[in-house]
Amino acid sequence: METTTLIGRGATARYAIGFANAAEFFVTSTVTATFVATIGLSLWPVITGLIIGGIVAAPFAAYAIKHLPDRPVMILVGAVVILLSLRSLSSTLLQ
């Protein structure tokens, strides 16, 4: 389930984000195994950068979500989703 679906059903933001991230771990593991099996590790610098970035960012995200109130976090997540969607929509329409 998506974070927004869980929040819409009444789950707290912390639970919803944690549950979604745990589910994404298994999806990402499967996609990574498929990626390595089909493409290989020829792009290892990019892969390494993504791994290091995720390792560095995850503790900060966990700390932030633990200490911030639910409502501002939900507003921030909603704003990020809207901005990214508008960016994708505008780039698609302007092509």
Summary of the structure (lengths in Angstrom):
residues: 95
radius of gyration: 16.3
end to end distance: 32.3
largest distance: 44.1
contacts: 194
relative contact order: 0.09
helix: 84%
strand: 0%
